[in-house]
Amino acid sequence: QVQLVESGGGLVQAGGSLRLSCTTSGSIFSLNVMAWYRQAPGKQREMVAQITSGGTTFYANSAKGRFTISRDNAKNTVYLQMNSLKPEDTAVYYCAGALRVGDAINYWGHGTQVTVSS
């Protein structure tokens, strides 16, 4: 069983930056796809960015040019660097993992709150 633990959320002013981290209890080699999702109050959870074990990345339009996802397999950790933050980025951010590309998410973290003030 793989457990995902997020950290790095917090309160930041618009235009600021945050880096989220997601550490797995087991080897992330077993998770071909790692991703970050977010859910704002009253909205559905949405995918923000994902990265495969081979390093292929995909970003939601809202994240392109501002967010960068990366993974450190040696540290079993995935990161989300968020720059130029906007109030509309305010949400709970969840780390997620899937065993194979195209699979539904197999594992979820508990989430970390990101609040961007205007």
Beta strands, then each sheet from edge to edge (+ up, - down):
strand 1: 4-7
strand 2: 10-13
strand 3: 18-24
strand 4: 33-39
strand 5: 46-52
strand 6: 57-59
strand 7: 67-72
strand 8: 77-82
strand 9: 91-98
strand 10: 107-108
strand 11: 112-117
sheet 1: 1+ 3- 8+ 7-
sheet 2: 2+ 11+ 9- 4+ 5- 6+
sheet 3: 2+ 11+ 9- 10+
end
